[in-house]
Amino acid sequence: MTERDRLDRAQIDLGDMDEQDFRRAAGQVADRVADYLAHVERYRVVPDIEPGDVRARIPAAPPEEPEPWDAILADYATLIEPNITHWQHPGYMAYFCSTAPGPGVLGEWLAAGLNSNVMFWRNAPASTELEEVVVAWLRQMLGLPEAFDGMFTDTASVSSLLSIVAARHVVPGLDARERGLAGRDDIGPLRMYLSDEAHSSIEKAAIVAGVGRAGVRRIPTDDAFRMRPDALAEAVAEDRAQGFTPFCVVATLGTTSSTSVDPAGPIADVCERERLWLHIDAAYAGAAALLPERRGLFEGWERADSIVVNPHKWLMTPFDASLLLFRRPEVYRDALSLVPEYLRTNVRGQVHDFHEYGIQLGRRFRALKLWIMIRYFGVEGFRRRLRESIRHADTLAGWVEAEPGWRLVAPHPFSTLCIRHEPDGLDAEATDAHNARILETVNRDGRIFLSHTKLRGRYVIRVTFGNPRCTMRHVELCWHLLRDAANA
Ligand SMILES: Cc1ncc(COP(=O)(O)O)c(C=O)c1O
């Protein structure tokens, strides 16, 4: 842009932020984020606010005229930053951790600057090819065979949905892509199988894919909350006899409540025998496959048709990044590709035009942050951090087991514990209420944030590790707060 152009545009308020202003503001933002990460513990993990408090402090109508950058950043500092739940806080031990380490944040910044929309190669050549490379890197890190191709989506919910649609696409005689599902009486109702501990996103996928909740059969789990392959085989046989069309099994390696691991090998046997698509949901725990000493837990997953692992969970990648791996990319493409004239290019087929394999046309450039992080930490760096989370969980588990009244309610193969305090003289209901009070007391303190679940109908406290900023000091604080709350 010439000086003349610059002055013209500045005068009539057109164009982008001025370059010098941008440089100054970018420096302020970099400092702000560095300070935030260095001092995140000055905040409570969960802010002490009520619904509507933030909204009440923001004008209901947008500003008609430009506001100064400094005023905007100042409002960010007072209104937004202190009033979020701090996922970056080392005391965040609820649900599953999702943290953004420095190199990942920098990767997000670079991707934001490029604003590359990874629809197809012509529109995003380096971004498309980097996605191909990083998907292959992650596949190797997970110890999976070359037969798996893949791509990134935003979330495990979407990765699983695409896989259910792909599984539906190969049901003989169904042709849901062209004919739809409504009003059909030429094929029995579809049926898919998941354990009674599988994530709600799978059932949502069934809703969206036209399978419906009635088409979802939950298979009972064993004492360790793992799907029972014998019960799966019986359910499939029973459904076939009753005219259903079984088409897909979803095994979860690392369930959301207890992180139990469905036996992938025996489930793959059933799927092969019955010609059912096997989708593996390893959204959280898949990261542990980087560790040779944990890989046994995943045995058999290499036989799946599709697998989802979320780097934005335990692989410490900034939200969002979900890795979807599949053996037969052509099935996803046949099920979902529509290429109108305005999206046609003359290199189709030579590289992945990723929009053809999913629902979205526009896609974020997620590979960049992962490429940067994998290079910056090295695979061994990821392994060290994963082992540290496991060490935190194992240490806390040891303290829980050694303390009278406290109990580990489920095995803990990864970095997540389900625990419960069971004092003498309380029945099950009263014990549930007692544990809910413990959780509330710990969370009210503000330094640690835990969540809960129910296992076999009983309330349990969940503690999960995975934030690389978490140290043994935080594990000790968590245990100290739990014990104090239980004794209060
Ligand atoms: C096992 C499992 N699957 C799927 C999901 C959904 O993940 P997302 O938020 O990426 O859709 C979760 C979320 O915690 C999960 O634990």
PDBQT file of the ligand as one rigid body, heavy atoms in Angstrom, charges set to zero:
ROOT
HETATM    1  C1  LIG A 501     -14.894 -40.522  26.001  1.00  0.00    +0.000 C 
HETATM    2  C2  LIG A 501     -15.356 -39.201  25.451  1.00  0.00    +0.000 A 
HETATM    3  N1  LIG A 501     -15.838 -39.136  24.204  1.00  0.00    +0.000 NA
HETATM    4  C3  LIG A 501     -16.258 -37.983  23.673  1.00  0.00    +0.000 A 
HETATM    5  C4  LIG A 501     -16.226 -36.798  24.375  1.00  0.00    +0.000 A 
HETATM    6  C5  LIG A 501     -16.702 -35.531  23.744  1.00  0.00    +0.000 C 
HETATM    7  O1  LIG A 501     -15.625 -34.728  23.429  1.00  0.00    +0.000 OA
HETATM    8  P1  LIG A 501     -15.778 -33.373  22.584  1.00  0.00    +0.000 P 
HETATM    9  O2  LIG A 501     -16.039 -32.299  23.571  1.00  0.00    +0.000 OA
HETATM   10  O3  LIG A 501     -14.459 -33.219  21.882  1.00  0.00    +0.000 OA
HETATM   11  O4  LIG A 501     -16.896 -33.560  21.636  1.00  0.00    +0.000 OA
HETATM   12  C6  LIG A 501     -15.739 -36.816  25.687  1.00  0.00    +0.000 A 
HETATM   13  C7  LIG A 501     -15.684 -35.582  26.480  1.00  0.00    +0.000 C 
HETATM   14  O5  LIG A 501     -15.231 -35.528  27.584  1.00  0.00    +0.000 OA
HETATM   15  C8  LIG A 501     -15.307 -38.039  26.230  1.00  0.00    +0.000 A 
HETATM   16  O6  LIG A 501     -14.851 -38.114  27.495  1.00  0.00    +0.000 OA
ENDROOT
TORSDOF 0
